[in-house]
Amino acid sequence: MTIPQKKPELLAPAGNFEKLEVAVAYGADAVYLAGREFSLRNFSGNFTITELFKAVEFAHQHHVRVYIACNVYSRTWEQSAITEYLHKIKEISPDALIVADPGIIHQAGKIIPEIALHLSTQASTTCLNAVNFWKTIGIKRVNLARELSLTEIREIASQTDMEIETFIHGAMCISYSGRCLLSSFLSGRDSNRGLCSHPCRWKYAVVEEQRPFSFHPLMEDHRGSYIFNSKDLCMLAHIPALVDAGIDSFKIEGRMKGLNYLASVVKTYRQAIDACIDSPEQYRIKPQWQYELSRVYHRTYTTGFYFNQPDEIQPDYENKRTGEIHSFIGRIIDQIQDDEIVITVKNKISINDHIEILPPKGRLLKRKVIDIFDENKNSARHAQPNTSACLKLNQKCSETGIVRKVYSIG
């Protein structure tokens, strides 16, 4: 296999400033984020205008690119607000704006011609002619429709100088390129305007017309029934094939996912991409990569549409998992002694808990909590969420990173 010399970009989600810091620390080449309006993830936290300025400044200080999402399909009454927003984007000066609506593309071409435009997967780009069309109106990069096979992606990439971006990991929408109306009909929240209530993840049952109060469950696990629920994409095993196909940017889904997910997935794919570029013929999935991706919360993994395998795109009815999973505890923010770390506590931690520390670089550390001190330096049996605490460990720890508790299931 002939591998192109150019290393693909690792593009990570950043739902808020803390997630931005984690994505940068754990190896992202670029991040995608959004303001409080006009993106498709309005419930992910997002950034105020002031925060967008700081986000771009922070990322650029660490040589990481920033792409701001403005990929809603806009309405006529919003055009003045969008024009005003684009003028603010001009001042913020990100590396690119992610767009889908031709009206916004038209406005952006006039107001911010100096800022690159990246086409969202919402635009459902499925062929070379469409890619060429978007090029004529100023688009620099296209995130191709998720329904394309790797063969089709390779064919497009080989015949255009446009940058090609595809998703390689994360949740998948059940609808064509994310254009779903379930949320609009069932909860009045338009998924194409950033308000999706994810009804495809709800619990459903069958009701017989003459017995309206008799609910018959469908195929289910202990969490409910999933007649729509898609599996989660994972292309870790196929990084060389993705690189060989000429894809310029590998995108991770998950602006609404937690810090533990973000750290684990970004670090894993950072190491995988680097290993592939360094020695493509010897590329193998390492046990620690499998460990990380198996222990963040996920549905059954799939390769989606990449290889035209029908069973890979079937709904996830079972989602069975066994072994160990992680409970995210917090982030290390300081070190008092070699064996004492200060963390921001997101979930309860107790004396004698076994923890893992995932640093941005280097190996995973396993430790045991032997004492806890609160913010007033008093010893405590537990540390509660939304506090900071000092953990005394059974061994030295000189790393910063994500702290999580390990327990068994199944």
C-alpha positions in Angstrom: 0.0 0.0 0.0 1.3 3.4 -0.9 0.7 5.9 1.8 0.6 9.6 1.0 3.3 11.7 2.8 0.8 14.2 4.1 -0.5 13.3 7.6 -4.3 13.7 8.0 -5.6 16.2 10.5 -7.2 15.0 13.7 -10.2 17.1 14.2 -11.8 17.0 17.7 -15.0 18.4 19.2 -15.0 21.2 21.8 -18.3 21.8 23.5 -17.0 24.3 26.0 -13.7 25.8 27.1 -12.7 23.0 29.4 -13.3 20.5 26.6 -11.2 22.7 24.3 -8.3 22.5 26.8 -8.6 18.7 26.9 -8.8 18.3 23.1 -5.7 20.5 22.7 -3.8 18.7 25.5 -4.5 15.2 24.2 -3.3 15.8 20.7 -5.9 17.3 18.4 -4.6 19.2 15.3 -7.8 21.2 15.1 -11.0 21.6 17.0 -14.6 22.5 15.9 -16.8 24.5 18.2 -19.6 27.0 18.1 -21.2 30.1 19.5 -24.5 30.1 21.3 -26.4 30.4 18.0 -26.6 29.0 14.5 -24.9 25.6 15.1 -26.4 22.1 15.3 -25.5 21.4 19.0 -27.2 24.2 21.0 -27.2 22.0 24.2 -23.5 21.4 24.3 -22.6 24.5 26.3 -20.9 26.3 23.4 -19.1 29.7 23.6 -20.1 33.3 24.1 -18.6 35.8 21.7 -16.0 36.7 24.3 -15.2 33.0 24.9 -14.8 32.5 21.1 -12.1 35.2 21.0 -10.3 33.4 24.0 -10.8 30.0 22.4 -9.1 31.0 19.2 -6.3 32.7 21.0 -5.8 29.7 23.3 -5.8 27.2 20.4 -3.5 29.2 18.2 -1.0 29.6 21.1 -0.8 25.8 21.0 -0.7 25.6 17.2 -4.2 24.1 16.9 -6.6 25.3 14.3 -10.2 26.4 15.2 -13.3 25.9 13.0 -16.5 27.6 14.1 -19.8 25.9 13.2 -22.5 28.0 11.7 -24.3 25.1 10.0 -28.0 25.6 10.7 -30.4 26.0 7.8 -31.5 29.6 8.5 -34.9 31.3 8.2 -35.6 34.6 6.5 -36.3 36.4 9.8 -32.7 35.4 11.0 -30.8 37.0 8.2 -30.0 40.3 10.0 -28.7 38.4 13.1 -26.6 36.1 10.9 -25.1 39.1 9.1 -24.2 40.6 12.5 -22.8 37.2 13.6 -20.6 36.9 10.6 -19.1 40.4 11.2 -18.2 39.1 14.7 -16.6 36.0 13.2 -14.5 38.3 11.0 -13.1 39.9 14.2 -12.6 36.5 15.9 -10.7 35.2 12.9 -11.0 31.5 13.2 -9.3 29.2 10.7 -12.6 28.3 9.1 -16.3 28.5 9.3 -18.4 25.3 9.0 -21.5 26.0 6.9 -24.4 24.1 5.2 -27.0 26.7 4.2 -26.4 28.3 0.7 -27.8 31.6 2.1 -25.2 31.7 4.9 -22.5 30.7 2.4 -23.5 33.6 0.1 -23.4 36.1 3.0 -20.1 34.7 4.3 -18.5 35.0 0.9 -19.2 38.8 1.0 -18.5 39.5 4.7 -15.6 37.2 5.5 -13.9 36.2 2.2 -10.6 35.8 4.0 -11.9 33.0 6.2 -12.1 29.5 4.7 -15.5 27.8 4.4 -15.9 24.2 5.3 -19.1 22.4 4.1 -20.9 20.5 6.8 -22.1 16.9 6.3 -25.6 18.4 6.6 -25.2 19.4 3.0 -25.3 15.7 1.9 -22.5 15.8 -0.6 -22.3 12.4 -2.3 -20.5 12.9 -5.6 -17.6 14.5 -7.4 -19.8 16.9 -9.4 -21.3 18.2 -6.1 -17.8 18.7 -4.7 -16.9 20.6 -7.8 -20.0 22.8 -7.6 -19.2 23.8 -4.0 -15.7 24.7 -5.0 -17.0 27.2 -7.6 -18.8 29.1 -4.8 -15.9 29.3 -2.5 -15.9 26.2 -0.3 -12.4 25.0 0.6 -13.3 21.7 2.4 -16.2 19.2 2.2 -17.3 16.9 5.0 -18.7 14.2 2.8 -22.1 12.5 3.5 -21.8 9.6 5.9 -23.6 7.3 3.5 -20.6 7.1 1.2 -18.3 4.0 1.0 -14.6 4.2 1.3 -14.3 3.4 -2.4 -16.5 6.3 -3.3 -14.6 8.6 -1.0 -11.3 7.5 -2.5 -12.7 8.2 -6.0 -13.7 11.7 -5.1 -10.5 12.5 -3.2 -8.4 11.4 -6.2 -10.1 13.7 -8.6 -10.3 17.0 -6.7 -7.9 19.4 -4.9 -10.7 20.2 -2.4 -9.9 19.1 1.2 -11.9 16.0 2.1 -13.2 15.5 5.7 -15.0 12.4 7.1 -16.1 11.2 10.5 -14.1 8.3 11.9 -15.5 7.9 15.4 -18.7 8.6 17.5 -22.4 8.5 17.4 -24.3 8.2 14.1 -27.6 9.7 13.2 -30.3 7.3 11.9 -31.3 9.8 9.2 -29.7 10.7 5.9 -26.7 12.8 6.7 -28.3 13.9 9.9 -31.4 15.4 8.3 -34.0 14.0 10.8 -37.5 15.2 11.5 -38.3 12.9 14.5 -37.3 15.5 17.0 -39.5 18.2 15.3 -42.6 16.0 15.2 -42.2 14.4 18.7 -40.9 17.2 20.8 -41.2 20.4 18.7 -37.4 20.8 18.6 -35.8 21.0 15.2 -32.7 18.9 14.9 -31.6 20.9 11.8 -31.5 24.0 13.9 -29.4 22.6 16.8 -32.3 21.5 19.1 -32.4 17.8 18.6 -34.0 15.9 21.6 -32.6 12.6 20.3 -35.9 10.7 20.1 -34.1 7.9 18.3 -32.6 7.0 21.7 -35.9 7.0 23.6 -37.6 3.9 25.0 -40.5 2.6 22.8 -43.2 0.0 23.0 -45.9 -1.4 20.7 -49.5 -0.7 21.6 -52.4 -2.6 20.1 -55.3 -0.4 18.9 -58.0 -2.1 21.0 -55.8 -2.3 24.1 -54.4 1.3 24.5 -53.0 0.7 28.0 -51.3 -2.6 27.2 -47.6 -1.9 26.2 -45.7 -4.7 24.5 -41.9 -4.2 24.7 -39.7 -4.6 21.6 -36.3 -6.1 21.5 -34.5 -4.6 24.4 -31.7 -4.6 26.9 -31.8 -3.5 30.5 -32.0 0.2 29.4 -34.9 0.0 27.0 -35.9 -0.7 23.4 -34.1 0.8 20.4 -36.1 0.6 17.2 -34.1 3.5 15.7 -30.9 3.4 17.6 -27.7 3.4 15.5 -24.4 1.9 16.5 -21.3 4.0 17.2 -18.7 4.5 14.4 -15.2 3.3 15.1 -12.6 3.2 12.4 -9.5 2.6 14.5 -8.7 -0.7 12.7 -8.8 1.0 9.3 -6.6 4.1 9.8 -4.2 3.0 7.0 -7.1 2.6 4.5 -8.5 6.0 5.4 -5.1 7.6 4.9 -4.6 5.8 1.7 -7.9 7.0 0.4 -6.6 10.6 0.6 -8.9 11.9 3.4 -7.4 15.2 4.7 -9.2 15.4 8.0 -10.4 12.7 10.4 -13.3 14.0 12.4 -14.4 12.8 15.9 -18.1 13.3 16.8 -19.0 14.4 20.3 -19.4 18.1 21.2 -22.0 16.9 23.8 -19.8 14.1 25.1 -17.9 14.3 28.4 -14.2 15.0 29.2 -13.3 11.4 29.7 -14.7 10.4 26.3 -12.8 13.3 24.7 -9.5 12.6 26.3 -9.6 8.8 25.6 -10.7 9.1 22.0 -8.5 12.0 21.0 -5.4 10.4 22.6 -6.1 7.0 21.0 -6.5 8.3 17.5 -3.5 10.7 17.9 -1.4 7.7 18.7 -3.0 5.6 15.9 -2.5 8.2 13.2 1.1 8.8 14.2 1.8 5.1 14.3 0.3 4.7 10.8 2.3 7.5 9.3 5.5 6.3 10.9 5.2 2.7 9.8 2.0 2.0 7.7 2.9 -1.6 6.8 3.4 -2.5 10.5 0.2 -0.8 11.7 -1.6 -2.9 14.3 -4.2 -1.9 17.0 -2.4 -1.8 20.3 -4.0 -3.3 23.4 -4.0 0.1 25.2 -6.0 1.6 22.3 -8.6 -1.1 22.5 -8.7 -0.6 26.3 -9.4 3.1 26.0 -12.2 2.9 23.4 -13.9 -0.1 25.0 -14.2 1.6 28.4 -15.6 5.0 27.5 -19.4 4.8 27.2 -20.4 3.7 23.7 -23.0 1.7 21.8 -21.8 -1.3 19.8 -19.0 -0.2 17.5 -19.5 -0.3 13.7 -17.7 0.7 10.5 -20.9 2.3 9.3 -21.2 2.7 5.5 -17.4 2.6 4.8 -17.4 -1.0 3.5 -20.9 -1.5 2.2 -21.7 -4.2 4.8 -25.5 -4.2 5.6 -25.1 -5.6 9.1 -22.8 -2.7 10.0 -25.6 -0.2 9.6 -28.4 -2.1 11.3 -30.0 -0.6 14.5 -28.2 -1.5 17.8 -30.8 -3.8 19.5 -28.4 -5.4 22.0 -25.5 -3.1 23.0 -24.1 -5.7 25.3 -20.9 -4.8 27.2 -18.9 -6.6 29.9 -15.7 -6.0 31.8 -14.6 -2.7 33.3 -16.0 0.8 32.6 -14.9 4.2 33.8 -16.6 6.6 36.1 -15.1 10.1 35.4 -13.9 11.7 38.6 -12.2 14.9 37.5 -9.1 16.6 36.2 -5.8 17.1 38.0 -5.2 20.9 38.5 -2.2 20.9 40.9 0.3 18.7 42.7 1.1 19.1 46.4 3.6 16.3 47.0 4.8 13.4 44.8 1.9 11.3 45.9 -0.7 14.1 46.5 -2.7 15.6 43.6 -5.5 18.3 43.6 -8.5 17.6 41.3 -11.7 19.3 40.4 -14.3 16.7 41.4 -17.1 15.9 39.0 -18.3 12.6 40.6 -18.0 11.3 44.1 -14.6 9.8 45.1 -13.9 7.9 48.3 -10.9 6.6 50.3 -9.8 3.1 49.0 -11.2 3.7 45.5 -9.0 2.5 42.7 -8.4 5.1 40.1 -6.7 5.6 36.7 -4.9 8.7 35.6 -4.8 9.2 31.8 -2.1 11.7 31.0 -2.0 13.6 27.7 1.2 11.7 26.9 2.7 8.5 28.2 1.2 5.4 29.8 -1.9 5.0 31.9 -1.3 5.1 35.6 -3.2 2.9 38.1 -3.4 4.2 41.7 -5.3 3.8 45.0 -6.7 6.6 47.1 -5.5 6.3 50.7 -6.7 9.7 52.0 -8.7 12.7 50.9 -8.4 16.3 52.1 -11.1 18.9 51.4 -10.6 22.6 50.5 -9.9 23.4 54.1 -7.3 20.7 54.4 -9.5 18.5 56.6 -9.4 14.8 56.1 -12.6 13.3 54.7 -13.9 9.9 53.7 -15.4 11.3 50.4 -15.1 14.2 48.0 -18.3 15.3 46.5 -19.0 16.7 43.0 -18.5 20.4 42.3 -15.6 20.7 44.8 -11.9 20.5 44.7 -10.0 17.9 46.8 -6.5 16.7 47.4 -6.1 13.0 46.9 -3.2 11.1 48.7 -2.2 8.2 46.6 -0.5 4.9 47.3 2.3 5.7 44.8 3.9 8.7 43.2 2.1 10.6 40.5 3.9 13.3 38.5 1.4 13.5 35.7 -1.5 15.8 34.9 -4.6 14.5 33.2 -8.0 12.9 33.6 -8.8 11.0 36.8 -11.4 8.2 36.7 -12.6 5.4 39.0 -12.8 1.8 37.7 -15.4 -0.7 38.5 -16.8 -3.9 37.0 -20.0 -4.6 35.2 -21.5 -7.7 33.5 
